[in-house]
Amino acid sequence: MPDLVERIDVDAPPERVWALLTDWERQGDWMLLTDVRTVGDSAQRLHGRLAARTGLPLPGRRRIGVLDTMIITTWDPPRLVEVQHTGRIVRGPGTFEVLPRGAHSTVVVSETWYLPYGYLGVAGWFLSRPLVLWGLRRSLQRLAALAERG
């Protein structure tokens, strides 16, 4: 059961960071290789549903990759959103937390993944972990840059 925790300081107020972080349809602006869409009614609330596809874009088509479905389990603006990943491959809790630092913010992302496929899933995680961490760090840098630009 791998755990990931990454954080980044952002020179922007928590409300601006929160608005960008939870604008699900724009998450692809900062999250590498990912498109997110809301499912059903507004996902800006408790029990809202999201579907993210992470992978390589194909010309004129959607991305080919992993579908990550989620349900929002905690909604506490502008501080905390927790989701439960419910997909076939990506399963487990995830958290976006925005901590105020005066007029600035710290964003903390936490993920716990329940790996599928037994030992094959463990081996896959061992091989992909460095790339996943690099992608998450790079995505958070892009989030910070967007928030700081306003």
Contacts in CASP RR format, 6 or more apart in sequence:
PFRMAT RR
TARGET T0000
AUTHOR 0000-0000-0000
METHOD contacts of the structure
MODEL  1
MPDLVERIDVDAPPERVWALLTDWERQGDWMLLTDVRTVGDSAQRLHGRL
AARTGLPLPGRRRIGVLDTMIITTWDPPRLVEVQHTGRIVRGPGTFEVLP
RGAHSTVVVSETWYLPYGYLGVAGWFLSRPLVLWGLRRSLQRLAALAERG
1 112 0 8 1.000
1 113 0 8 1.000
1 114 0 8 1.000
1 115 0 8 1.000
2 111 0 8 1.000
2 112 0 8 1.000
2 113 0 8 1.000
2 115 0 8 1.000
2 125 0 8 1.000
2 129 0 8 1.000
3 110 0 8 1.000
3 111 0 8 1.000
3 112 0 8 1.000
4 109 0 8 1.000
4 110 0 8 1.000
4 111 0 8 1.000
4 112 0 8 1.000
4 113 0 8 1.000
4 132 0 8 1.000
4 133 0 8 1.000
4 136 0 8 1.000
5 108 0 8 1.000
5 109 0 8 1.000
5 110 0 8 1.000
5 111 0 8 1.000
6 108 0 8 1.000
6 109 0 8 1.000
6 133 0 8 1.000
6 136 0 8 1.000
6 137 0 8 1.000
6 140 0 8 1.000
7 106 0 8 1.000
7 107 0 8 1.000
7 108 0 8 1.000
7 109 0 8 1.000
7 140 0 8 1.000
8 106 0 8 1.000
8 107 0 8 1.000
8 137 0 8 1.000
8 140 0 8 1.000
8 141 0 8 1.000
8 143 0 8 1.000
8 144 0 8 1.000
9 101 0 8 1.000
9 104 0 8 1.000
9 105 0 8 1.000
9 106 0 8 1.000
9 144 0 8 1.000
10 17 0 8 1.000
10 104 0 8 1.000
10 105 0 8 1.000
10 106 0 8 1.000
10 107 0 8 1.000
10 143 0 8 1.000
10 144 0 8 1.000
10 147 0 8 1.000
10 148 0 8 1.000
11 104 0 8 1.000
11 144 0 8 1.000
11 148 0 8 1.000
12 104 0 8 1.000
12 105 0 8 1.000
12 144 0 8 1.000
12 147 0 8 1.000
12 148 0 8 1.000
12 150 0 8 1.000
13 100 0 8 1.000
13 103 0 8 1.000
13 104 0 8 1.000
13 105 0 8 1.000
14 78 0 8 1.000
14 79 0 8 1.000
14 98 0 8 1.000
14 99 0 8 1.000
14 100 0 8 1.000
14 105 0 8 1.000
15 78 0 8 1.000
16 147 0 8 1.000
16 150 0 8 1.000
17 78 0 8 1.000
17 98 0 8 1.000
17 105 0 8 1.000
17 107 0 8 1.000
17 143 0 8 1.000
17 147 0 8 1.000
18 77 0 8 1.000
18 78 0 8 1.000
18 79 0 8 1.000
18 98 0 8 1.000
19 78 0 8 1.000
20 26 0 8 1.000
20 30 0 8 1.000
20 143 0 8 1.000
20 146 0 8 1.000
20 147 0 8 1.000
21 81 0 8 1.000
21 96 0 8 1.000
21 98 0 8 1.000
21 107 0 8 1.000
21 143 0 8 1.000
22 44 0 8 1.000
22 77 0 8 1.000
22 81 0 8 1.000
22 96 0 8 1.000
24 36 0 8 1.000
24 37 0 8 1.000
24 38 0 8 1.000
24 43 0 8 1.000
24 50 0 8 1.000
25 36 0 8 1.000
25 37 0 8 1.000
25 38 0 8 1.000
27 34 0 8 1.000
27 35 0 8 1.000
27 36 0 8 1.000
27 52 0 8 1.000
28 34 0 8 1.000
28 35 0 8 1.000
28 36 0 8 1.000
29 142 0 8 1.000
29 146 0 8 1.000
30 139 0 8 1.000
30 142 0 8 1.000
30 143 0 8 1.000
30 145 0 8 1.000
30 146 0 8 1.000
31 52 0 8 1.000
31 54 0 8 1.000
31 139 0 8 1.000
31 142 0 8 1.000
31 143 0 8 1.000
32 135 0 8 1.000
32 138 0 8 1.000
32 139 0 8 1.000
32 142 0 8 1.000
33 54 0 8 1.000
33 55 0 8 1.000
33 56 0 8 1.000
33 57 0 8 1.000
33 63 0 8 1.000
34 52 0 8 1.000
34 53 0 8 1.000
34 54 0 8 1.000
34 55 0 8 1.000
34 63 0 8 1.000
34 139 0 8 1.000
35 52 0 8 1.000
35 53 0 8 1.000
35 62 0 8 1.000
35 63 0 8 1.000
36 50 0 8 1.000
36 51 0 8 1.000
36 52 0 8 1.000
37 50 0 8 1.000
37 51 0 8 1.000
37 52 0 8 1.000
38 48 0 8 1.000
38 49 0 8 1.000
38 50 0 8 1.000
39 48 0 8 1.000
39 49 0 8 1.000
39 50 0 8 1.000
39 51 0 8 1.000
39 69 0 8 1.000
40 48 0 8 1.000
40 49 0 8 1.000
41 48 0 8 1.000
42 48 0 8 1.000
43 49 0 8 1.000
43 50 0 8 1.000
43 72 0 8 1.000
44 75 0 8 1.000
45 72 0 8 1.000
45 75 0 8 1.000
46 72 0 8 1.000
46 73 0 8 1.000
46 74 0 8 1.000
46 75 0 8 1.000
47 71 0 8 1.000
47 72 0 8 1.000
47 73 0 8 1.000
48 71 0 8 1.000
48 72 0 8 1.000
49 69 0 8 1.000
49 70 0 8 1.000
49 71 0 8 1.000
49 72 0 8 1.000
50 69 0 8 1.000
50 70 0 8 1.000
50 71 0 8 1.000
50 72 0 8 1.000
50 83 0 8 1.000
51 67 0 8 1.000
51 68 0 8 1.000
51 69 0 8 1.000
51 70 0 8 1.000
52 67 0 8 1.000
52 68 0 8 1.000
52 69 0 8 1.000
52 70 0 8 1.000
53 62 0 8 1.000
53 63 0 8 1.000
53 65 0 8 1.000
53 66 0 8 1.000
53 67 0 8 1.000
53 68 0 8 1.000
54 63 0 8 1.000
54 65 0 8 1.000
54 66 0 8 1.000
54 68 0 8 1.000
55 63 0 8 1.000
55 64 0 8 1.000
55 65 0 8 1.000
55 66 0 8 1.000
56 63 0 8 1.000
56 64 0 8 1.000
56 65 0 8 1.000
57 63 0 8 1.000
58 64 0 8 1.000
66 89 0 8 1.000
66 90 0 8 1.000
67 87 0 8 1.000
67 88 0 8 1.000
67 89 0 8 1.000
68 85 0 8 1.000
68 87 0 8 1.000
68 89 0 8 1.000
68 90 0 8 1.000
69 85 0 8 1.000
69 86 0 8 1.000
69 87 0 8 1.000
70 83 0 8 1.000
70 84 0 8 1.000
70 85 0 8 1.000
70 86 0 8 1.000
71 83 0 8 1.000
71 84 0 8 1.000
71 86 0 8 1.000
72 81 0 8 1.000
72 82 0 8 1.000
72 83 0 8 1.000
73 82 0 8 1.000
73 83 0 8 1.000
73 84 0 8 1.000
73 93 0 8 1.000
74 80 0 8 1.000
74 81 0 8 1.000
74 82 0 8 1.000
74 95 0 8 1.000
75 81 0 8 1.000
78 98 0 8 1.000
79 97 0 8 1.000
79 98 0 8 1.000
79 99 0 8 1.000
80 95 0 8 1.000
80 96 0 8 1.000
80 97 0 8 1.000
80 98 0 8 1.000
81 95 0 8 1.000
81 96 0 8 1.000
82 93 0 8 1.000
82 94 0 8 1.000
82 95 0 8 1.000
82 96 0 8 1.000
83 93 0 8 1.000
83 94 0 8 1.000
83 95 0 8 1.000
84 92 0 8 1.000
84 93 0 8 1.000
84 94 0 8 1.000
85 91 0 8 1.000
85 92 0 8 1.000
85 93 0 8 1.000
85 94 0 8 1.000
85 113 0 8 1.000
88 116 0 8 1.000
89 116 0 8 1.000
90 113 0 8 1.000
91 113 0 8 1.000
91 114 0 8 1.000
91 116 0 8 1.000
92 111 0 8 1.000
92 112 0 8 1.000
92 113 0 8 1.000
92 114 0 8 1.000
93 110 0 8 1.000
93 111 0 8 1.000
93 112 0 8 1.000
94 109 0 8 1.000
94 110 0 8 1.000
94 111 0 8 1.000
94 112 0 8 1.000
95 108 0 8 1.000
95 109 0 8 1.000
95 110 0 8 1.000
95 111 0 8 1.000
96 107 0 8 1.000
96 108 0 8 1.000
96 109 0 8 1.000
97 107 0 8 1.000
97 108 0 8 1.000
97 109 0 8 1.000
97 110 0 8 1.000
98 105 0 8 1.000
98 106 0 8 1.000
98 107 0 8 1.000
99 105 0 8 1.000
99 106 0 8 1.000
99 107 0 8 1.000
99 108 0 8 1.000
105 147 0 8 1.000
107 140 0 8 1.000
107 143 0 8 1.000
107 144 0 8 1.000
109 136 0 8 1.000
109 140 0 8 1.000
113 125 0 8 1.000
115 121 0 8 1.000
115 122 0 8 1.000
115 125 0 8 1.000
END
